[in-house]
Amino acid sequence: MKKIIHDNLFYCDACEEHHRTTTYNQPVRVFIKDRPVYTCKRQYFYLQQDLNRADKNRNKAIKKLNKLQSSIKLVGKKGLKARIDFITIIFKYSLKNTIGNGSLLEGFKLSMQDYDRCFEIFDGDLVVHGLLKLACKNYLLKVNLQEQLGVQNFGQWRGIYNRIERVCQPYIRDPNTLDLFGDLS
Ligand SMILES: [Zn+2]
């Protein structure tokens, strides 16, 4: 097992690097699926702030899913962007169970079919890639992905992300600049 704290260094799960423990930089313990990890105080502060924001804005997030619903079916760049946005909102606002158990069906006509559809338009790997790229910058998204997908499935998605980064760089740095579907003129 990886030793998380030794001497005065600790591994920060948010920054994915070792930090030195100082008076101002102490490790804070976070549980992901009952597994303890450590983050630096700075990232812990951002995490708490984002958690509060997510709680406050959950209804707005559901309305945004509603708006994206027709675009996630589109083939091409605009559709891909909508699919990445849709899946990101699901995980960032912890809505996977809510959409999965049918709670959003009556009021918002959103169901697990919409979630699944995001991976069924021939670019599912690019959706995973776009989502994990955002999770690299947002610890709440990374934590939620592990909580809601499970650590093992998260690892598989990370494999997809790594493969695309390795194979497609420098062509796919950012889903916004991705133009695999543009005209061949
Ligand atoms: Zn850190």
Residues whose N, C-alpha, C, O or C-beta is under 5 A from the ligand:
A	BS01	ZN	C12 A14 C15 C40 Q43
